[in-house]
């Protein structure tokens, strides 16, 4: 009779250990719905304005360039922290000017989303960024020659400084004017406007998808939130 107790006791211990192991895994699985971190770049929505801000101004020391983190999409869409004052991102024009009022994750934190809803919004965000990434590259490609032209003009200005026919202060002022003129030219580029339309369409698809998975008061709060958004794709 005593011998029969040991197999039963072993079975019980096995179940307990298995349950503890599963619970431990759940605690450490930060990508699971229950532990979903909404403060990551994946839930940050970029738009045409952010992409335009990816163009870094020229100075007397540096050429105008398209920021590599925007061009390579190495930040957006990922699971790294993305919030105001991030020391690893400060100093980049597009990040410094980013409107965190449109960070979806900060809005989602206010809702009591179910696990199914969390999974759904994560999938929608992933799709959005997957579709935006090639559009960012296209924006760069269609405006590359404009940036190159600006850098040629910048070089001519800097050469005058080296020749002693222009002061550094005068050169800096001329380059500031050049920067704005170049941005205006990029904005007026018909190809830029086409890409802007495509980017806004991706945002609209994302927002439509999000609203479809919300329920009750969540929908009302969503409508209120998007009505406050500003930018090139105003609702």
ZAMARGU-4260 file (C-alpha; in steps of 0.2 Angstrom, whole numbers, plus 5000, padded with zeros to 4 digits):
<rodrens>
0) 5000/5000/5000 | 5014/5012/5005 | 5023/5008/4988 | 5009/5014/4978 | 5009/5031/4986
5) 5026/5035/4978 | 5021/5035/4960 | 5006/5045/4964 | 5017/5058/4974 | 5029/5058/4959
10) 5015/5062/4947 | 5008/5076/4958 | 5026/5084/4960 | 5028/5083/4941 | 5012/5092/4938
15) 5017/5106/4951 | 5034/5108/4943 | 5027/5109/4925 | 5014/5123/4931 | 5028/5132/4939
20) 5039/5131/4924 | 5025/5137/4913 | 5021/5152/4925 | 5040/5157/4925 | 5040/5157/4906
25) 5024/5167/4905 | 5032/5180/4916 | 5048/5181/4906 | 5039/5181/4889 | 5038/5200/4887
30) 5031/5198/4869 | 5015/5189/4875 | 4999/5199/4875 | 4998/5200/4894 | 5015/5208/4895
35) 5014/5218/4879 | 5025/5234/4880 | 5016/5248/4871 | 5030/5261/4873 | 5040/5253/4859
40) 5043/5260/4841 | 5032/5247/4834 | 5017/5257/4840 | 5024/5274/4835 | 5016/5280/4819
45) 5026/5289/4807 | 5019/5300/4793 | 5025/5310/4778 | 5030/5324/4789 | 5042/5313/4799
50) 5050/5307/4783 | 5053/5324/4777 | 5061/5328/4794 | 5073/5314/4790 | 5082/5326/4779
55) 5096/5333/4790 | 5101/5351/4786 | 5117/5356/4779 | 5130/5367/4789 | 5146/5374/4785
60) 5154/5358/4792 | 5142/5345/4785 | 5132/5341/4769 | 5113/5339/4769 | 5109/5321/4771
65) 5095/5309/4774 | 5096/5301/4791 | 5101/5283/4790 | 5090/5277/4804 | 5075/5284/4794
70) 5081/5278/4778 | 5086/5260/4784 | 5070/5260/4795 | 5081/5253/4809 | 5071/5261/4823
75) 5053/5262/4818 | 5043/5245/4818 | 5055/5237/4831 | 5053/5233/4849 | 5066/5246/4856
80) 5059/5259/4868 | 5052/5274/4859 | 5047/5288/4871 | 5052/5307/4873 | 5070/5310/4879
85) 5077/5294/4873 | 5096/5297/4874 | 5100/5285/4860 | 5089/5295/4848 | 5091/5313/4853
90) 5099/5325/4841 | 5091/5317/4826 | 5080/5330/4817 | 5065/5318/4814 | 5065/5311/4832
95) 5067/5328/4840 | 5052/5334/4830 | 5042/5318/4832 | 5024/5321/4839 | 5022/5309/4853
100) 5004/5313/4854 | 5001/5301/4839 | 5010/5287/4848 | 4997/5273/4847 | 5005/5264/4861
105) 5002/5278/4873 | 4984/5278/4868 | 4982/5259/4870 | 4989/5260/4888 | 4973/5269/4892
110) 4962/5255/4886 | 4958/5239/4895 | 4962/5229/4879 | 4959/5210/4879 | 4973/5198/4875
115) 4965/5196/4858 | 4964/5214/4855 | 4982/5216/4860 | 4988/5203/4847 | 4977/5211/4834
120) 4984/5229/4836 | 5001/5222/4836 | 4999/5213/4820 | 4991/5229/4812 | 5006/5239/4818
125) 5018/5227/4810 | 5009/5227/4794 | 5009/5246/4794 | 5027/5247/4796 | 5031/5234/4783
130) 5021/5244/4771 | 5029/5261/4776 | 5047/5255/4775 | 5048/5254/4755 | 5039/5271/4754
135) 5052/5279/4764 | 5065/5272/4753 | 5055/5278/4738 | 5054/5296/4745 | 5073/5296/4747
140) 5076/5290/4729 | 5064/5302/4721 | 5073/5317/4730 | 5091/5311/4730 | 5095/5322/4715
145) 5088/5337/4724 | 5099/5334/4739 | 5114/5331/4728 | 5111/5348/4720 | 5109/5357/4737
150) 5126/5349/4742 | 5134/5356/4726 | 5128/5373/4730 | 5134/5371/4748 | 5151/5366/4742
155) 5152/5382/4732 | 5148/5392/4747 | 5161/5383/4758 | 5174/5386/4744 | 5171/5404/4745
160) 5175/5403/4764 | 5191/5394/4761 | 5196/5407/4747 | 5193/5421/4760 | 5179/5429/4750
165) 5165/5425/4762 | 5165/5425/4781 | 5159/5409/4790 | 5144/5419/4797 | 5139/5424/4780
170) 5141/5406/4773 | 5130/5400/4788 | 5116/5412/4783 | 5117/5407/4765 | 5116/5389/4769
175) 5101/5391/4780 | 5092/5399/4766 | 5098/5385/4755 | 5091/5372/4767 | 5074/5380/4767
180) 5074/5381/4748 | 5078/5363/4746 | 5065/5358/4758 | 5052/5368/4748 | 5058/5360/4732
185) 5056/5342/4740 | 5039/5346/4746 | 5034/5353/4729 | 5041/5338/4720 | 5026/5329/4712
190) 5034/5312/4716 | 5034/5317/4734 | 5016/5321/4734 | 5012/5304/4727 | 5022/5296/4741
195) 5013/5307/4753 | 4996/5301/4747 | 5002/5282/4748 | 5008/5285/4766 | 4992/5293/4771
200) 4983/5278/4764 | 4993/5266/4774 | 4989/5276/4790 | 4970/5276/4785 | 4971/5257/4783
205) 4979/5255/4800 | 4966/5267/4809 | 4952/5258/4801 | 4959/5241/4806 | 4961/5247/4824
210) 4944/5254/4825 | 4936/5238/4819 | 4943/5228/4834 | 4938/5240/4847 | 4922/5239/4857
215) 4910/5250/4866 | 4918/5265/4875 | 4934/5261/4867 | 4927/5266/4850 | 4921/5283/4857
220) 4938/5286/4865 | 4947/5281/4849 | 4936/5294/4838 | 4941/5307/4851 | 4959/5303/4850
225) 4961/5303/4831 | 4951/5319/4830 | 4965/5328/4840 | 4979/5322/4828 | 4989/5334/4818
230) 5000/5332/4803 | 5000/5329/4784 | 4986/5316/4785 | 4973/5325/4796 | 4958/5315/4798
</rodrens>
